[in-house]
Amino acid sequence: ESPWAERCDLAEPISTIQEIEAALAATEASPTRELTGDQTEAIRLHLNSIADRLPLIIEAWEKAFLEYGGKFAAAILDKVALINFDKFMSLLVNGDFGAYFRAVRNVSTVINSYRIPIHFVNHSIWLFKNKLLRQLIDRYQEDKEALHNAIHDFEDFFQIVLSNVSQGFRGEASLGGIQSLVELKEFREVKERKGCILVVDDDEVTRRAFGDTLEYHGYRALITENGEQALQALQDNADEISLVILDLFMPDMSGREVYQQISRLRPDMKVLISSGYPLDSDIQQLLTGDRVDFIGKPFKVEEFLSKIRSISDETGGIGQPREKKP
């Protein structure tokens, strides 16, 4: 088997991340690399030659990414995938690499707004590169010189991709190219369809778990640590908040008291009560009607999101803010 094949196998995550970080550090320490005209033309021809294998590359990439990131990778797969070639293949095969790199910056800026760690994005690109190189190895197995040149060109190409991802995460996007604008618009519209959710919990770890999970899945999360903050946030954002996630047992103002205040302020407000204690008769009394539900702590992400979708579907949908009063 070709020695290049070993470079295309999935490495241990920690070594992979170290490799990516080292490459990025080297890239940022030197002037931004540019492809030569010959490289651009060669890469364009390489991509044309394996265009029919793109579905296999995407399938292998998705499998490897899910194996690496588990359930979190599954949650962000559609967002990270926006950087992949299938979204911009027409630009690349036509040699419009500048538009593609701008698109990578734009999309990376939006991915960052979901608070997705950059190393997941970089690792997904590293995996995609390896799956693509695997196809090139098969394509050029009888021409070692062509294979060597192809790998060298794509190493440079993907370093530039990583550099543009880094720029996008720093907010250095520069809009350009019709296709990149379309991708960016579609991505933002997906996010804007999600609602604003108020989280009330006195435990910092739990607040972070709720907040990160919501943000990762496209919701806007308002995080508060006690009843007073929560009620103030509800008044300040009355027309945006669609759901309150409420811890039942808190010092000072209890969850039950906060619930009663919320019911007075917003009788139509949906509430997901959370507690580390099992359901009892007192909690059951609060679970009246279809606007209130319960989730135990600790929770599984799938269960948590299912609860949000369930209470949303039963009461008209999260992401449908109240009409503002004239």
Rosetta blueprint (number, residue, H / E / L):
1 E L
2 S L
3 P L
4 W H
5 A H
6 E H
7 R H
8 C L
9 D L
10 L L
11 A L
12 E L
13 P H
14 I H
15 S H
16 T H
17 I H
18 Q H
19 E H
20 I H
21 E H
22 A H
23 A H
24 L H
25 A H
26 A H
27 T H
28 E H
29 A H
30 S L
31 P L
32 T L
33 R L
34 E L
35 L L
36 T L
37 G H
38 D H
39 Q H
40 T H
41 E H
42 A H
43 I H
44 R H
45 L H
46 H H
47 L H
48 N H
49 S H
50 I L
51 A H
52 D H
53 R H
54 L H
55 P H
56 L H
57 I H
58 I H
59 E H
60 A H
61 W H
62 E H
63 K H
64 A H
65 F H
66 L H
67 E H
68 Y H
69 G H
70 G H
71 K H
72 F H
73 A H
74 A H
75 A H
76 I H
77 L H
78 D H
79 K H
80 V H
81 A H
82 L H
83 I H
84 N L
85 F H
86 D H
87 K H
88 F H
89 M H
90 S H
91 L H
92 L H
93 V H
94 N L
95 G L
96 D L
97 F H
98 G H
99 A H
100 Y H
101 F H
102 R H
103 A H
104 V H
105 R H
106 N H
107 V H
108 S H
109 T H
110 V H
111 I H
112 N H
113 S H
114 Y L
115 R L
116 I L
117 P L
118 I H
119 H H
120 F H
121 V H
122 N H
123 H H
124 S H
125 I H
126 W H
127 L H
128 F H
129 K H
130 N H
131 K H
132 L H
133 L H
134 R H
135 Q H
136 L H
137 I H
138 D H
139 R H
140 Y L
141 Q L
142 E L
143 D L
144 K H
145 E H
146 A H
147 L H
148 H H
149 N H
150 A H
151 I H
152 H H
153 D H
154 F H
155 E H
156 D H
157 F H
158 F H
159 Q H
160 I H
161 V H
162 L H
163 S H
164 N H
165 V H
166 S H
167 Q H
168 G H
169 F H
170 R L
171 G L
172 E L
173 A L
174 S L
175 L L
176 G L
177 G L
178 I H
179 Q H
180 S H
181 L H
182 V H
183 E H
184 L H
185 K H
186 E H
187 F H
188 R H
189 E H
190 V H
191 K H
192 E H
193 R L
194 K L
195 G L
196 C E
197 I E
198 L E
199 V E
200 V E
201 D L
202 D L
203 D L
204 E H
205 V H
206 T H
207 R H
208 R H
209 A H
210 F H
211 G H
212 D H
213 T H
214 L H
215 E H
216 Y H
217 H L
218 G L
219 Y L
220 R E
221 A E
222 L E
223 I E
224 T E
225 E L
226 N L
227 G H
228 E H
229 Q H
230 A H
231 L H
232 Q H
233 A H
234 L H
235 Q H
236 D H
237 N L
238 A L
239 D L
240 E L
241 I E
242 S E
243 L E
244 V E
245 I E
246 L E
247 D E
248 L L
249 F L
250 M L
251 P L
252 D L
253 M L
254 S L
255 G H
256 R H
257 E H
258 V H
259 Y H
260 Q H
261 Q H
262 I H
263 S H
264 R H
265 L H
266 R L
267 P L
268 D L
269 M L
270 K E
271 V E
272 L E
273 I E
274 S E
275 S E
276 G L
277 Y L
278 P L
279 L L
280 D L
281 S H
282 D H
283 I H
284 Q H
285 Q H
286 L H
287 L L
288 T L
289 G L
290 D L
291 R L
292 V E
293 D E
294 F E
295 I E
296 G E
297 K L
298 P L
299 F L
300 K L
301 V H
302 E H
303 E H
304 F H
305 L H
306 S H
307 K H
308 I H
309 R H
310 S H
311 I H
312 S H
313 D H
314 E H
315 T L
316 G L
317 G L
318 I L
319 G L
320 Q L
321 P L
322 R L
323 E L
324 K L
325 K L
326 P L
